Amino acid sequence: KGTFIDQHAEAGTLTQVFRDLLQSFQNIHDVKSFSPLSLDIFTSPWAVCEEDEVKFRATMDTVGQTIRDDVKLGTLYFFLVMISPKNKIHPEIERLRRNLSLLIYRYIKSLTRDPVSANHIMDHLLRLINDLHDCADIHRNRRIFRTFEFPDLDKLMCAMDNASLTI
């Protein structure tokens, strides 16, 4: 996404209230989009091994490319991932998981109008679930934690001046 506004518009979060709020900023259309993977906590080396970093980024990129800007698909898929643990689950949760998978498949099929393509995308999303759980494990348990350093206030003020966002 090119700009902050484009990113929120395509993510479906650019509501009228949000637009009204953004009108108070002078150069908001010049603000670049935000990528969580550009945060300092993801500056290499951040995981215990390089393979974990590569897997994490590749999985996030793949999910992003598959879901794209479809807020409905992203929301449904989020819930599917959350109710799909790696270990054995209660039969009722498994039934819910199957029903949600079917709902997602039907939604994708309504978009593509092609059952073969919808099946391919759904299979791809289902295979990514274990990778997403691995990414959660990497993020929670296999990261390198750095000591906290207070930010340099001069650099922070300079960065704010360079952003030239004024209310």
Backbone as numpy.savetxt, mean C-alpha at the origin, in Angstrom:
# Nx Ny Nz CAx CAy CAz Cx Cy Cz
2.43 7.90 -9.21 1.59 9.06 -9.21 2.48 10.30 -9.21
2.16 11.26 -10.03 3.00 12.43 -10.15 2.93 13.37 -8.97
1.73 13.76 -8.57 1.61 14.73 -7.49 0.76 14.18 -6.36
0.81 14.89 -5.25 0.02 14.55 -4.07 -1.47 14.51 -4.43
-1.92 15.50 -5.20 -3.33 15.57 -5.60 -3.68 14.37 -6.48
-2.85 14.06 -7.47 -3.10 12.91 -8.35 -3.18 11.62 -7.54
-2.26 11.47 -6.59 -2.20 10.26 -5.77 -3.51 10.07 -5.01
-4.00 11.13 -4.39 -5.24 11.01 -3.62 -6.47 10.87 -4.52
-6.45 11.51 -5.67 -7.58 11.38 -6.61 -7.69 9.93 -7.09
-6.55 9.34 -7.44 -6.57 7.97 -7.95 -6.81 6.94 -6.86
-6.50 7.31 -5.61 -6.75 6.39 -4.49 -8.18 6.51 -3.98
-8.92 7.48 -4.50 -10.31 7.64 -4.09 -10.47 8.37 -2.77
-9.43 9.06 -2.31 -9.50 9.74 -1.02 -9.61 11.25 -1.16
-9.76 11.74 -2.37 -9.85 13.18 -2.59 -11.32 13.60 -2.52
-11.84 13.66 -1.31 -13.23 14.03 -1.09 -13.39 15.55 -1.23
-14.62 16.00 -1.27 -14.86 17.44 -1.38 -14.32 18.19 -0.16
-14.48 17.62 1.01 -13.95 18.24 2.23 -12.44 18.36 2.14
-11.78 17.30 1.66 -10.33 17.32 1.50 -9.93 18.37 0.46
-10.66 18.44 -0.65 -10.37 19.45 -1.68 -10.49 20.86 -1.11
-11.56 21.10 -0.35 -11.75 22.42 0.25 -10.59 22.77 1.17
-10.15 21.80 1.96 -9.02 22.02 2.85 -7.75 22.34 2.06
-7.53 21.63 0.96 -6.31 21.83 0.17 -6.28 23.18 -0.53
-7.45 23.80 -0.73 -7.50 25.11 -1.39 -6.74 26.17 -0.59
-6.57 25.93 0.71 -5.87 26.93 1.53 -4.36 26.89 1.32
-3.85 25.90 0.62 -2.42 25.81 0.33 -2.15 26.39 -1.05
-1.12 27.24 -1.16 -0.85 27.93 -2.42 -0.29 27.01 -3.51
0.70 26.21 -3.18 1.40 25.42 -4.20 1.12 23.93 -4.08
-0.05 23.58 -3.65 -0.36 22.16 -3.39 -0.25 21.31 -4.66
-0.48 21.89 -5.82 -0.41 21.10 -7.07 1.04 20.79 -7.47
2.01 21.43 -6.79 3.42 21.17 -7.06 4.01 20.12 -6.12
3.26 19.73 -5.10 3.77 18.77 -4.12 3.77 17.38 -4.74
4.92 16.72 -4.67 5.07 15.38 -5.25 4.29 14.36 -4.43
3.98 13.23 -5.05 3.26 12.16 -4.36 4.13 11.56 -3.28
3.49 10.83 -2.39 4.17 10.23 -1.25 4.27 8.72 -1.43
5.45 8.19 -1.22 5.64 6.74 -1.24 6.15 6.31 0.13
5.39 5.47 0.83 5.87 5.00 2.14 7.23 4.31 2.05
7.53 3.70 0.91 8.81 3.01 0.78 9.99 3.97 0.66
9.70 5.27 0.54 10.79 6.25 0.48 11.16 6.79 1.87
10.45 6.34 2.89 10.76 6.76 4.25 12.13 6.24 4.68
12.74 6.92 5.64 14.06 6.53 6.14 14.08 5.10 6.67
12.96 4.63 7.22 12.97 3.27 7.79 13.15 2.21 6.71
13.00 2.60 5.43 13.22 1.65 4.34 14.49 1.97 3.55
15.39 2.74 4.15 16.68 3.00 3.52 17.59 1.82 3.82
18.09 1.21 2.77 18.92 0.01 2.92 20.23 0.34 3.61
20.71 -0.50 4.48 20.10 -1.77 4.92 19.09 -1.52 6.04
17.88 -2.02 5.85 16.87 -1.89 6.90 16.37 -3.24 7.39
16.60 -4.29 6.61 16.21 -5.64 7.02 17.47 -6.43 7.35
17.28 -7.52 8.04 18.40 -8.34 8.48 19.22 -8.85 7.29
18.53 -9.19 6.19 19.27 -9.64 5.00 18.70 -8.97 3.75
19.53 -8.86 2.74 19.14 -8.17 1.51 17.97 -8.87 0.82
17.93 -10.21 0.91 16.84 -10.95 0.28 15.48 -10.53 0.84
15.43 -10.24 2.15 14.18 -9.78 2.76 13.78 -8.42 2.19
14.75 -7.53 2.02 14.45 -6.22 1.45 13.92 -6.34 0.03
14.56 -7.20 -0.76 14.15 -7.41 -2.15 12.74 -8.00 -2.20
12.48 -9.01 -1.36 11.16 -9.63 -1.35 10.09 -8.63 -0.92
10.38 -7.83 0.09 9.43 -6.84 0.60 9.06 -5.86 -0.50
10.07 -5.26 -1.12 9.81 -4.26 -2.17 9.10 -4.89 -3.37
9.54 -6.07 -3.80 8.92 -6.73 -4.96 7.45 -7.05 -4.68
7.17 -7.53 -3.47 5.79 -7.86 -3.12 4.93 -6.61 -3.09
5.42 -5.54 -2.46 4.66 -4.29 -2.41 4.41 -3.74 -3.81
5.44 -3.80 -4.66 5.29 -3.32 -6.04 4.27 -4.16 -6.80
4.32 -5.47 -6.63 3.40 -6.36 -7.33 1.96 -6.14 -6.89
1.75 -6.02 -5.59 0.40 -5.74 -5.10 -0.09 -4.40 -5.65
0.77 -3.40 -5.61 0.40 -2.08 -6.12 0.06 -2.10 -7.60
0.83 -2.84 -8.38 0.57 -2.93 -9.82 -0.70 -3.71 -10.12
-1.02 -4.66 -9.26 -2.21 -5.48 -9.49 -3.47 -4.74 -9.06
-3.45 -4.14 -7.89 -4.62 -3.42 -7.38 -4.78 -2.08 -8.07
-3.67 -1.45 -8.34 -3.63 -0.10 -8.94 -4.47 0.88 -8.15
-5.34 1.60 -8.82 -6.12 2.66 -8.19 -7.53 2.23 -7.83
-7.77 0.94 -7.83 -9.12 0.43 -7.56 -9.34 0.33 -6.06
-10.00 1.34 -5.50 -10.21 1.40 -4.06 -11.08 0.23 -3.59
-12.08 -0.14 -4.36 -12.95 -1.25 -3.96 -12.17 -2.55 -3.91
-11.39 -2.82 -4.96 -10.60 -4.04 -4.99 -9.57 -4.04 -3.86
-8.94 -2.90 -3.63 -7.95 -2.80 -2.56 -8.57 -3.07 -1.19
-9.76 -2.55 -0.97 -10.43 -2.75 0.32 -10.82 -4.21 0.50
-11.43 -4.81 -0.52 -11.81 -6.22 -0.43 -10.59 -7.10 -0.22
-9.52 -6.81 -0.94 -8.30 -7.62 -0.83 -7.67 -7.46 0.55
-7.69 -6.25 1.08 -7.17 -6.02 2.43 -7.87 -6.95 3.43
-9.19 -7.00 3.36 -9.92 -7.85 4.30 -9.62 -9.33 4.06
-9.45 -9.71 2.81 -9.10 -11.11 2.51 -7.75 -11.46 3.12
-6.79 -10.59 3.00 -5.46 -10.84 3.58 -5.57 -10.95 5.11
-6.37 -10.06 5.71 -6.49 -10.05 7.17 -7.16 -11.32 7.71
-8.05 -11.93 6.94 -8.71 -13.15 7.43 -8.08 -14.41 6.85
-6.88 -14.28 6.30 -6.18 -15.43 5.72 -4.84 -15.65 6.41
-4.86 -16.08 7.67 -3.59 -16.31 8.35 -2.85 -17.50 7.76
-1.57 -17.60 8.08 -0.75 -18.69 7.56 -1.12 -20.03 8.18
-1.56 -20.00 9.41 -1.85 -21.27 10.08 -3.33 -21.66 9.90
-3.68 -22.81 10.42 -5.03 -23.33 10.28 -6.03 -22.40 10.97
-7.19 -22.24 10.34 -8.19 -21.33 10.89 -9.51 -22.05 11.15
-10.35 -21.41 11.90 -11.66 -21.93 12.25 -12.48 -22.12 10.96
-13.30 -23.17 10.88 -14.09 -23.43 9.66 -14.98 -22.26 9.23
-15.52 -21.51 10.18 -16.37 -20.37 9.82 -15.55 -19.26 9.16
-14.34 -19.06 9.65 -13.46 -18.06 9.04 -13.05 -18.52 7.65
-12.80 -19.82 7.50 -12.46 -20.36 6.18 -13.63 -20.15 5.20
-14.85 -20.36 5.67 -16.04 -20.15 4.83 -16.13 -18.67 4.43
-15.89 -17.79 5.38 -15.89 -16.35 5.09 -14.81 -16.01 4.07
-13.64 -16.62 4.22 -12.54 -16.38 3.28 -12.91 -16.83 1.87
-13.53 -18.00 1.76 -13.96 -18.49 0.43 -15.00 -17.57 -0.18
-15.97 -17.12 0.64 -17.01 -16.23 0.12 -16.44 -14.88 -0.31
-15.51 -14.36 0.47 -14.88 -13.10 0.10 -14.04 -13.26 -1.16
-13.36 -14.37 -1.31 -12.60 -14.64 -2.53 -13.52 -14.68 -3.74
-14.67 -15.31 -3.58 -15.64 -15.38 -4.68 -16.17 -13.98 -5.02
-16.44 -13.18 -4.00 -16.90 -11.82 -4.23 -15.84 -11.02 -5.00
-14.59 -11.16 -4.62 -13.50 -10.46 -5.31 -13.41 -10.94 -6.75
-13.49 -12.25 -6.96 -13.45 -12.79 -8.33 -14.58 -12.20 -9.18
-15.78 -12.18 -8.62 -16.93 -11.63 -9.36 -16.72 -10.15 -9.68
-16.17 -9.43 -8.73 -15.90 -8.01 -8.96 -14.89 -7.85 -10.09
-13.80 -8.61 -10.05 -12.79 -8.52 -11.11 -13.39 -8.91 -12.45
-14.22 -9.96 -12.45 -14.85 -10.40 -13.69 -15.78 -9.32 -14.26
-16.46 -8.58 -13.38 -17.33 -7.50 -13.85 -16.51 -6.38 -14.50
-15.28 -6.21 -14.04 -14.41 -5.18 -14.62 -13.80 -5.63 -15.94
-13.30 -6.87 -15.96 -12.59 -7.36 -17.14 -13.53 -7.91 -18.20
-14.70 -8.36 -17.77 -15.68 -9.02 -18.66 -15.07 -10.25 -19.34
-14.08 -10.81 -18.67 -13.40 -11.99 -19.21 -13.08 -12.94 -18.05
-13.78 -14.09 -17.98 -13.56 -15.00 -16.86 -12.13 -15.53 -16.77
-11.47 -15.72 -17.90 -10.10 -16.23 -17.88 -9.16 -15.20 -17.27
-9.31 -13.95 -17.71 -8.48 -12.88 -17.16 -8.77 -12.68 -15.67
-10.04 -12.71 -15.29 -10.42 -12.55 -13.89 -9.84 -13.67 -13.05
-9.86 -14.88 -13.56 -9.30 -16.02 -12.84 -7.78 -15.87 -12.68
-7.13 -15.39 -13.71 -5.68 -15.17 -13.65 -5.33 -14.13 -12.57
-6.05 -13.02 -12.57 -5.80 -11.96 -11.57 -6.09 -12.48 -10.17
-7.19 -13.20 -10.01 -7.55 -13.72 -8.69 -6.51 -14.72 -8.19
-6.06 -15.61 -9.05 -5.00 -16.56 -8.66 -3.74 -15.81 -8.23
-3.42 -14.78 -8.97 -2.24 -13.96 -8.66 -2.39 -13.33 -7.27
-3.55 -12.76 -6.99 -3.80 -12.13 -5.69 -3.75 -13.17 -4.56
-4.32 -14.34 -4.79 -4.30 -15.38 -3.76 -2.88 -15.84 -3.45
-2.05 -15.97 -4.50 -0.66 -16.39 -4.28 0.13 -15.33 -3.52
-0.26 -14.06 -3.65 0.44 -12.98 -2.96 0.16 -12.92 -1.47
-0.89 -13.58 -1.01 -1.26 -13.49 0.40 -0.13 -13.99 1.31
0.44 -15.14 1.00 1.55 -15.66 1.81 2.75 -14.71 1.77
3.01 -14.14 0.60 4.11 -13.18 0.49 3.85 -11.96 1.36
2.60 -11.50 1.41 2.26 -10.35 2.26 2.45 -10.68 3.74
2.08 -11.90 4.13 2.31 -12.30 5.52 3.82 -12.38 5.81
4.60 -12.84 4.83 6.06 -12.84 4.99 6.58 -11.40 5.14
6.02 -10.48 4.36 6.44 -9.08 4.45 6.12 -8.50 5.83
4.97 -8.86 6.37 4.62 -8.40 7.71 5.62 -8.94 8.72
6.03 -10.20 8.55 7.02 -10.80 9.45 8.37 -10.10 9.30
8.75 -9.80 8.07 10.00 -9.08 7.83 9.94 -7.72 8.53
8.86 -7.02 8.36 8.73 -5.68 8.93 8.70 -5.71 10.47
8.03 -6.70 11.04 7.92 -6.77 12.50 9.13 -7.40 13.17
9.68 -8.45 12.56 10.66 -9.27 13.27 12.05 -9.34 12.66
12.21 -8.91 11.42 13.50 -9.10 10.76 14.04 -7.78 10.21
13.85 -6.72 10.98 14.38 -5.42 10.57 15.55 -5.03 11.47
16.32 -4.13 10.97 17.41 -3.56 11.74 16.87 -2.28 12.36
16.84 -2.24 13.68 16.36 -1.04 14.35 17.54 -0.14 14.64
17.43 1.08 14.17 18.49 2.07 14.38 18.19 2.87 15.64
19.23 3.41 16.21 19.01 4.27 17.37 18.32 5.54 16.89
17.45 6.06 17.73 16.70 7.26 17.39 17.60 8.48 17.48
17.54 9.30 16.46 18.28 10.56 16.47 17.28 11.69 16.27
17.42 12.72 17.09 16.56 13.87 16.91 16.93 14.58 15.62
15.95 15.07 14.89 16.26 15.74 13.62 16.99 17.05 13.85
17.82 17.40 12.89 18.52 18.68 12.92 17.50 19.75 12.56
17.20 20.63 13.51 16.15 21.63 13.29 16.48 22.59 12.15
17.77 22.90 11.94 18.14 23.78 10.84 17.79 23.13 9.50
18.10 21.83 9.37 17.77 21.11 8.13 16.26 21.02 7.95
15.54 20.79 9.04 14.09 20.69 8.98 13.48 22.02 8.53
13.95 23.12 9.07 13.43 24.43 8.69 13.76 24.74 7.23
14.96 24.35 6.80 15.37 24.56 5.41 14.47 23.74 4.47
14.18 22.51 4.85 13.31 21.66 4.04 11.92 22.25 3.96
11.43 22.81 5.05 10.10 23.42 5.03 10.09 24.65 4.15
11.18 25.44 4.18 11.27 26.62 3.31 11.28 26.20 1.85
12.01 25.12 1.55 12.11 24.64 0.17 10.79 24.10 -0.34
9.98 23.56 0.55 8.67 23.03 0.14 7.75 24.16 -0.27
8.00 25.33 0.24 7.25 26.55 -0.09 5.74 26.36 0.00
5.30 25.61 0.99 3.87 25.46 1.24 3.48 26.48 2.29
2.62 27.36 1.92 2.17 28.35 2.88 0.66 28.29 2.98
0.22 28.55 4.15 -1.24 28.54 4.37 -1.75 29.95 4.25
